[in-house]
Amino acid sequence: MNNNKNIRKAYFASGCFWGTEYWFMKAIGVEATAVGFMGGNLDNPAYQQVKTGATGHLECVEVEDEKAIAAAYIRRLEEKGYKVATLLRPASTFWVAEDYHQQYYEHKGTQPYCHSYRKIF
């Protein structure tokens, strides 16, 4: 990750982290991404443990951005009549996932099947 102190990070949990990371990697202004896990009851969990659902962790994507920007987008979506499921919460420890999960779709050379992008503004 970039060590620039002016860069801010945000974490997005949206089910499968591969597709979420894929689209954030293509977003203007995003310097870097990493996939990993947050929350739960186990330090430094492995993907095989998290995917069982027993650890309580969420699959997350770390993105450099600000809470205020996320809040503004939520407001814009709600003003357009969209029901937004996104919640803004303080971050807990972020455990980086195994290397083979990082930039998963870039390495596969395909687009995500678990998330899609639809421009709405």
WOZIZI-V12844 format. One record per residue. RES is the residue in three letters. PHI is phi in radians with two decimals (NA if undefined). NEAR is the number of other C-alpha atoms within 8 Angstrom. Layout:
# WOZIZI-V12844
res = [RES/RES]
phi = [PHI/PHI]
near = [NEAR/NEAR]
This chain:
# WOZIZI-V12844
res = [MET/ASN/ASN/ASN/LYS/ASN/ILE/ARG/LYS/ALA/TYR/PHE/ALA/SER/GLY/CYS/PHE/TRP/GLY/THR/GLU/TYR/TRP/PHE/MET/LYS/ALA/ILE/GLY/VAL/GLU/ALA/THR/ALA/VAL/GLY/PHE/MET/GLY/GLY/ASN/LEU/ASP/ASN/PRO/ALA/TYR/GLN/GLN/VAL/LYS/THR/GLY/ALA/THR/GLY/HIS/LEU/GLU/CYS/VAL/GLU/VAL/GLU/ASP/GLU/LYS/ALA/ILE/ALA/ALA/ALA/TYR/ILE/ARG/ARG/LEU/GLU/GLU/LYS/GLY/TYR/LYS/VAL/ALA/THR/LEU/LEU/ARG/PRO/ALA/SER/THR/PHE/TRP/VAL/ALA/GLU/ASP/TYR/HIS/GLN/GLN/TYR/TYR/GLU/HIS/LYS/GLY/THR/GLN/PRO/TYR/CYS/HIS/SER/TYR/ARG/LYS/ILE/PHE]
phi = [NA/-1.22/-1.63/-1.09/-1.24/-1.45/-1.48/-1.93/-2.03/-2.37/-2.15/-2.13/-1.85/-2.52/1.46/-1.32/-1.40/-1.10/-1.18/-1.05/-1.11/-0.93/-1.28/-1.16/-1.06/-1.62/-1.33/-1.12/1.63/-1.42/-1.44/-2.82/-2.35/-2.65/-1.82/-3.05/-2.27/-2.46/1.42/1.44/-2.12/-2.46/-1.31/0.86/-1.24/-1.68/-0.96/-1.04/-1.35/-1.13/-1.15/-1.28/1.49/-1.40/-1.53/1.43/-1.40/-1.87/-1.34/-2.24/-2.10/-1.57/-2.32/-1.48/-2.90/-2.11/-1.05/-1.08/-1.16/-1.07/-1.10/-1.12/-1.16/-1.04/-1.05/-1.07/-1.11/-1.13/-1.11/-1.50/1.63/-1.40/-1.56/-1.73/-1.58/-1.18/-2.05/-1.76/-2.37/-1.08/-1.38/-1.90/-1.05/-1.80/-1.74/-1.15/-1.28/-0.97/-0.94/-1.18/-1.52/-1.23/0.87/-0.90/-1.29/-1.08/-1.22/-1.29/1.33/-2.26/-1.67/-1.11/-1.74/-1.64/-2.54/-2.33/-1.94/-2.38/-1.21/-2.14/-2.83]
near = [4/6/5/5/5/4/9/8/9/10/9/9/10/8/7/9/13/14/14/12/13/14/9/10/9/7/7/4/4/12/7/9/13/11/15/14/14/13/10/8/7/6/5/6/9/8/8/6/10/14/7/7/8/7/10/9/11/11/13/14/14/12/14/12/10/9/8/6/8/8/9/8/8/10/8/8/11/10/7/6/6/7/6/7/4/5/4/6/4/4/7/6/6/9/10/9/11/9/5/5/9/10/10/10/12/8/6/6/6/6/7/10/6/7/7/7/5/4/4/3/2]
